[in-house]
Amino acid sequence: MMEKIRLILDDVMEGNIVVLEKGLAPEEQSKLIEITMREITPDGFAGIEMETYPAKEKPGFLDRLLGKSSPTRLTVIGPADQLKTIKKEKDFITAWVSSR
């Protein structure tokens, strides 16, 4: 898990936008946010902007009964100072990205 988090954070710190097809588990999201908070500097890295989009299929009755959440379909992660707006509409994702 830590290798995945570090890889994502290193890419974002270089100014890249990372798109994960299968998303992140809740524990991975929490760890990414925790590590990001330690990396933020006043004149350097501004943090991350992250948006997760749910899967299209709805969890079945048994899944809801057992407390299983639906898997995420897509996660977009980018530098907070570059990724200004992530907007989701039905099947479209729009992102406004500024250059440094």
DAFEN-V721509 format. One record per residue. N is the residue number from 0. RES is the residue in one small letter. SS is DSSP state (H for helix, E for strand, - for the rest). NEAR is the number of other C-alpha atoms within 12 Angstrom. Layout:
# DAFEN-V721509
n=N res=RES ss=SS near=NEAR
n=N res=RES ss=SS near=NEAR
This chain:
# DAFEN-V721509
n=0 res=m ss=- near=16
n=1 res=m ss=H near=17
n=2 res=e ss=H near=12
n=3 res=k ss=H near=19
n=4 res=i ss=H near=27
n=5 res=r ss=H near=20
n=6 res=l ss=H near=18
n=7 res=i ss=H near=35
n=8 res=l ss=H near=38
n=9 res=d ss=H near=26
n=10 res=d ss=H near=19
n=11 res=v ss=H near=31
n=12 res=m ss=H near=28
n=13 res=e ss=- near=20
n=14 res=g ss=- near=27
n=15 res=n ss=- near=26
n=16 res=i ss=- near=32
n=17 res=v ss=E near=30
n=18 res=v ss=E near=24
n=19 res=l ss=E near=22
n=20 res=e ss=- near=17
n=21 res=k ss=- near=17
n=22 res=g ss=- near=28
n=23 res=l ss=- near=31
n=24 res=a ss=- near=23
n=25 res=p ss=H near=17
n=26 res=e ss=H near=14
n=27 res=e ss=H near=22
n=28 res=q ss=H near=28
n=29 res=s ss=H near=17
n=30 res=k ss=H near=22
n=31 res=l ss=H near=31
n=32 res=i ss=H near=24
n=33 res=e ss=H near=19
n=34 res=i ss=H near=21
n=35 res=t ss=H near=30
n=36 res=m ss=H near=17
n=37 res=r ss=H near=16
n=38 res=e ss=H near=21
n=39 res=i ss=- near=20
n=40 res=t ss=- near=12
n=41 res=p ss=- near=11
n=42 res=d ss=- near=9
n=43 res=g ss=- near=15
n=44 res=f ss=- near=24
n=45 res=a ss=- near=24
n=46 res=g ss=- near=31
n=47 res=i ss=E near=36
n=48 res=e ss=E near=33
n=49 res=m ss=E near=34
n=50 res=e ss=E near=30
n=51 res=t ss=E near=27
n=52 res=y ss=E near=29
n=53 res=p ss=E near=24
n=54 res=a ss=- near=19
n=55 res=k ss=- near=13
n=56 res=e ss=- near=13
n=57 res=k ss=- near=16
n=58 res=p ss=- near=18
n=59 res=g ss=- near=13
n=60 res=f ss=H near=12
n=61 res=l ss=H near=12
n=62 res=d ss=H near=14
n=63 res=r ss=H near=12
n=64 res=l ss=H near=10
n=65 res=l ss=- near=11
n=66 res=g ss=- near=11
n=67 res=k ss=- near=13
n=68 res=s ss=- near=19
n=69 res=s ss=- near=23
n=70 res=p ss=- near=22
n=71 res=t ss=E near=24
n=72 res=r ss=E near=22
n=73 res=l ss=E near=25
n=74 res=t ss=E near=30
n=75 res=v ss=E near=35
n=76 res=i ss=E near=42
n=77 res=g ss=E near=36
n=78 res=p ss=E near=35
n=79 res=a ss=- near=31
n=80 res=d ss=- near=27
n=81 res=q ss=- near=27
n=82 res=l ss=E near=29
n=83 res=k ss=E near=21
n=84 res=t ss=E near=21
n=85 res=i ss=E near=25
n=86 res=k ss=E near=19
n=87 res=k ss=E near=18
n=88 res=e ss=E near=10
n=89 res=k ss=- near=11
n=90 res=d ss=- near=13
n=91 res=f ss=E near=11
n=92 res=i ss=E near=18
n=93 res=t ss=E near=16
n=94 res=a ss=E near=22
n=95 res=w ss=E near=19
n=96 res=v ss=E near=21
n=97 res=s ss=- near=16
n=98 res=s ss=- near=13
n=99 res=r ss=- near=13
